[in-house]
């Protein structure tokens, strides 16, 4: 792992991101913050935070979802010679103190995708936990691997060179992004290491998850990934 960077997708999370940014700045890693079409006042705050900590600030003019923000961040990272990118949320859900551990493992296994395997506390909504169990089931089918870790946790380290071919194939750029990129990376031969990490849902947190809309959207994603299984198996058989 020669040149790592941290990528933070951010949509109207300026107030929560203040604390996250303070913690990130202590690690002395380069940080790319992608403002995914936040409201004007929020964008102003996010940009100010980035200027204070000397983070790279990128902005998508329209909100396209976490996937759209991450794709913008990936493009910038690859263009600027970064080799690995750690993805972490701006709202404080993820355990920032685990970043050195994630990078240490990525340094030992530079060709692997390092996934956060969440440990939830009582703050986790029951509906979200059930939804994740359903996704775990479908991902097991989509990868033909019963040992796949949680694919919805947005705390992870990507090997950019190996993940780059997958980026061009991403179709779901909102809530389904985290799932799609892991399944496609796995199908592309990228090995995965799961790392236990605490995940919390702050009481004052701003959630952009809409139960009906996003669950329907994720259902479409799983249908799409299942439809691609025959093509994947054919390609795998030719190798």
C-alpha positions in Angstrom: 0.0 0.0 0.0 2.1 2.8 -1.3 -0.1 5.9 -1.3 -3.4 5.7 0.7 -6.1 8.3 0.8 -9.4 8.6 2.8 -12.6 9.4 0.8 -15.6 10.8 2.6 -18.9 11.2 0.7 -20.9 14.0 2.3 -24.5 15.1 1.7 -25.9 17.7 4.2 -23.8 16.3 7.0 -21.7 19.4 7.8 -22.7 19.5 11.5 -21.7 15.9 12.1 -18.7 16.0 9.9 -17.0 18.7 12.0 -16.2 16.1 14.7 -15.3 13.4 12.2 -13.0 15.8 10.3 -11.2 16.7 13.6 -10.6 13.0 14.2 -9.4 12.3 10.6 -6.9 15.1 10.7 -5.0 13.5 13.5 -3.9 10.6 11.2 -2.0 12.8 8.7 -3.5 11.0 5.7 -4.7 12.8 2.6 -8.5 13.2 2.7 -10.9 13.7 -0.2 -14.3 15.0 0.8 -17.0 14.8 -1.9 -19.9 17.2 -1.4 -22.7 15.4 -3.2 -24.9 18.3 -4.1 -25.5 19.5 -0.5 -27.7 22.6 0.2 -25.9 25.9 -0.2 -25.5 26.6 3.5 -24.3 23.0 4.1 -21.8 23.1 1.2 -20.4 26.4 2.6 -19.8 24.7 6.0 -18.3 21.5 4.4 -15.9 23.5 2.2 -14.8 25.6 5.3 -14.1 22.4 7.2 -12.0 21.1 4.4 -10.1 24.4 4.1 -9.4 24.3 7.9 -8.0 20.8 7.7 -6.4 21.1 4.3 -8.6 18.3 2.9 -9.3 18.0 -0.8 -12.8 19.4 -1.5 -14.8 18.1 -4.5 -18.4 18.9 -5.3 -21.1 17.2 -7.4 -23.5 19.9 -8.6 -26.5 17.6 -8.1 -27.1 14.9 -5.5 -26.5 11.5 -7.1 -26.1 9.3 -4.0 -23.2 7.8 -2.2 -22.1 5.9 -5.2 -21.9 9.0 -7.4 -19.9 10.7 -4.7 -17.5 7.8 -4.3 -17.0 7.5 -8.1 -16.0 11.2 -8.1 -13.6 10.5 -5.3 -12.2 7.4 -7.0 -11.6 9.3 -10.2 -9.7 12.0 -8.4 -7.7 9.5 -6.3 -6.6 7.5 -9.3 -5.7 10.5 -11.4 -3.5 11.8 -8.5 -1.6 8.5 -8.0 -3.2 7.2 -4.9 -3.1 3.4 -4.6 -5.7 2.7 -1.9 -8.8 4.5 -0.8 -10.5 4.1 2.6 -14.2 4.9 2.5 -15.8 6.3 5.7 -19.2 8.0 6.3 -19.3 11.7 7.3 -22.0 11.3 9.9 -20.0 9.6 12.7 -21.4 6.1 12.4 -18.0 4.5 11.9 -15.2 4.0 14.4 -12.6 6.4 13.2 -10.1 4.9 15.6 -10.1 1.7 13.5 -8.5 3.5 10.5 -4.9 2.6 11.5 -6.0 -1.1 11.8 -7.7 -1.0 8.4 -4.7 0.5 6.8 -2.3 -1.9 8.5 -4.3 -4.9 7.1 -4.4 -3.3 3.7 -0.6 -2.8 3.8 -0.2 -6.5 4.6 -2.7 -7.5 1.9 -2.5 -4.7 -0.7 -4.5 -6.7 -3.3 -7.4 -7.4 -1.1 -10.6 -5.4 -0.4 -10.8 -4.7 3.3 -14.5 -4.6 4.5 -15.7 -3.4 7.8 -17.9 -6.2 9.4 -20.2 -4.2 11.7 -20.8 -4.8 15.4 -24.0 -2.9 16.3 -25.1 -1.6 19.6 -28.7 -0.9 20.8 -28.9 2.3 18.7 -29.3 0.2 15.5 -32.9 0.3 14.1 -34.4 -3.2 14.0 -35.7 -2.6 10.5 -32.2 -1.8 9.2 -30.8 -5.0 10.8 -33.5 -7.1 9.2 -32.8 -5.5 5.9 -29.2 -6.3 6.2 -30.0 -10.0 6.9 -32.0 -10.1 3.7 -29.2 -8.6 1.7 -26.7 -11.0 3.3 -28.9 -13.9 1.9 -29.0 -12.5 -1.6 -25.3 -11.6 -1.7 -24.6 -15.2 -0.7 -26.5 -16.3 -3.8 -25.0 -13.6 -6.1 -21.5 -14.6 -5.2 -22.1 -18.4 -4.6 -20.2 -17.9 -1.3 -21.8 -18.6 2.0 -18.9 -16.8 3.9 -19.5 -13.3 2.4 -19.3 -10.6 5.1 -21.8 -7.7 5.4 -21.7 -5.8 2.1 -23.6 -2.7 3.3 -21.1 -1.3 5.8 -19.5 1.8 4.1 -16.3 1.5 6.1 -13.7 -0.2 3.8 -10.4 0.0 2.0 -10.3 -0.4 -1.8 -7.2 -1.4 -3.8 -7.7 1.1 -6.6 -5.9 -0.6 -9.4 -7.9 -3.8 -9.0 -11.2 -1.9 -8.4 -10.8 0.4 -11.4 -12.3 -2.0 -14.0 -15.4 -2.5 -11.8 -16.0 1.3 -11.5 -17.0 1.5 -15.1 -19.8 -1.1 -14.6 -21.5 0.4 -11.6 -25.3 1.0 -12.3 -26.7 1.7 -8.8 -25.2 4.9 -7.4 -27.4 5.4 -4.3 -28.0 3.0 -1.4 -27.1 -0.1 -3.5 -23.6 1.1 -4.4 -21.8 -0.5 -1.4 -23.4 -3.8 -2.3 -22.9 -3.7 -6.0 -19.2 -2.8 -5.9 -18.4 -5.6 -3.5 -20.3 -8.3 -5.4 -18.7 -7.2 -8.7 -15.2 -6.9 -7.2 -15.6 -10.4 -5.8 -16.7 -11.7 -9.2 -13.7 -10.0 -10.7 -11.4 -12.0 -8.5 -10.7 -9.5 -5.7 -10.3 -11.3 -2.4 -12.0 -9.9 0.7 -10.9 -9.6 4.3 -13.6 -8.7 6.9 -12.6 -6.7 9.9 -14.9 -6.3 12.9 -15.7 -2.7 13.7 -18.3 -0.9 15.8 -21.1 1.0 14.1 -23.5 3.3 15.9 -26.5 5.3 14.8 -26.2 8.8 16.5 -29.4 10.1 18.1 -29.0 13.4 16.4 -27.8 11.8 13.1 -29.3 12.8 9.8 -30.4 9.8 7.8 -31.1 9.8 4.1 -32.5 6.3 4.1 -36.2 6.1 3.0 -37.6 2.7 3.8 -39.9 2.1 0.8 -37.9 3.9 -1.9 -34.5 2.5 -0.9 -35.7 -1.0 -0.1 -37.4 -1.2 -3.5 -34.2 0.2 -5.1 -32.1 -2.4 -3.3 -34.5 -5.1 -4.5 -33.9 -4.0 -8.1 -30.2 -4.2 -7.5 -30.4 -7.8 -6.3 -32.6 -8.7 -9.3 -30.0 -7.1 -11.6 -27.1 -8.9 -9.9 -28.9 -12.3 -10.0 -29.6 -11.8 -13.7 -25.8 -11.4 -14.3 -24.9 -14.7 -12.6 -25.0 -16.8 -15.8 -22.7 -14.3 -17.6 -20.3 -14.3 -14.6 -20.2 -18.1 -14.5 -19.5 -18.4 -18.2 -16.6 -15.9 -18.0 -15.3 -17.7 -14.9 -15.4 -21.1 -16.7 -13.3 -19.7 -19.6 -10.5 -18.6 -17.3 
